[in-house]
């Protein structure tokens, strides 16, 4: 909703009487909130979204450069984390993504470059929480079922890179300090993910190619696929005709353990980390082979979506925030209303069973249910680090390799362990995208760094970035550091007071939008509580389909 009518005391939009009387008020425009709004509006509910921010997305927002700079400057304060709760009333915070903290933004001192960055600020779409999708996944299914896919564009990630680093000029010390200071790139491997790529790969020996093909066609217990096998071996020359056989084999081997022992160490790292994206350091002490098997099967399933051209991952062209806005558009099609720059300050349950949401300027919205984002009502549980993030903007690409000029690339960097007591390396996911200026002018490059787990640190993501920068002549135009905090485990839906529900806070900040992540953000429990029904479908029909 856009309106020229605002309160005289604040810049808050004035709401008319119809807008102030709805079925459901949703405070916040994060992914879960926007999926819920789209689902409720599609079921005939009158929905009003309120957000104190000037942009959609919450912790999943994609920001212009100017918005990013402002976001980095508004670090949540301790007072934001104190929200008074009463039996029939809750006061609300300011929606400042309180789980993304210790924000540090630096921009170049070059006045000419700063002026140019400012001029092209709106061309940036910088993710606070970058996500890639499997081509075949629950999130893709949800976008198709809801009709939101019609509003989106995606880029294929065809390049999967493994990068190893080593201390410059010697081994790391026992305290791990040298592993966090001067690192160099010691080896890189573009991981081949199709039969054709394996045989054409210049960085693998003939023995390694044979070992890899044997692993993929027999040891890995994968479903039949033309990605690695011939048409004769699969028994068909089309993907569609093997779907039933594929599905039955996936069910048969879903709980199987993945045995990587037949592969050389370079390929083990490449498949475990760069293909399966097993980068959560908190789980290394557990047996992850079953999870690896599940991820590898989903990777192979995804390869088949685009006829085995080497693409298993998709990236939203205009950032993760565009997925959020697609669901917001779906809600608006069904007459849902979104009001930005409108700060809700409290939600109260009335004796008649309704809810009243009061804004900062004193406007009162009456509804049957209110749903509040975790950005506005903090959890009462203690937090710890879930991941550390960095975003670098440069004038040249940072990722090495023969596909350096590809505009969209994914890599995993292996850094020496923090100490002699830790055998496993530190792993940093790297996602590289391009920012176009339009016309013939060469664009800029955005590189996202992310280390997952309680042991994640600023030093590690800084060391990963420095190692890539040392290998190029790229100039840093700006950089941002911050880290994500939480419990690291999913929360349930909380009823703060009668008919006022709190959205569970994010528990997964990894770069991969896995099916488990999708399960966590889909608001099925919220929908069931609001509708008073069990086992409710989010969307009964695709948008634009016939009645």
Secondary structure, DSSP 4 states (H G I P E B T S, - for coil): ---S-B-SSSSPBPP-TTTTB-SEEEE--SHHHHHHHHHHHHTT--EEEEESSSSS-GGG-EE-HHHHHHHHH-PPPGGGG---B-SSEEE------TTEEEEEEEE-S-HHHHHHHHHTGGG--EESS--EEESSSHHHHHHHHHTGGGG--EEEE--EEEEEEEETTSPPPTTSSGGGTSEEEEEEEE---SHHHHHH-SSS-HHHHHHHHHIIIIIT-PPP-TTTS-HHHHT-SSSGGGHHHHHHHHHHHTTPPP--TTS-HHHHHIIIIIIT---BGGGTTS--HHHHHHHHHHHHHHHGGGTSSS--EEEETT-THHHHHHHHHHHHHTT-EEEES--EEEEEE-TTS-EEEEETTS-EEEESEEEE-TTTS--SS--EEEEEEEEEEESS----STTTT-SSEEEEEEE--SSTT--SPEEEEEEEEEE--STTS--EEEEEEEEESTT--HHHHHHHHHHHHHTS-PPEEEEEEEEEEE-SSPPPPEEEETTEEEPPPP----SEE-HHHHHHHS-HHHHHHHHT-SS--S-SS-TT---
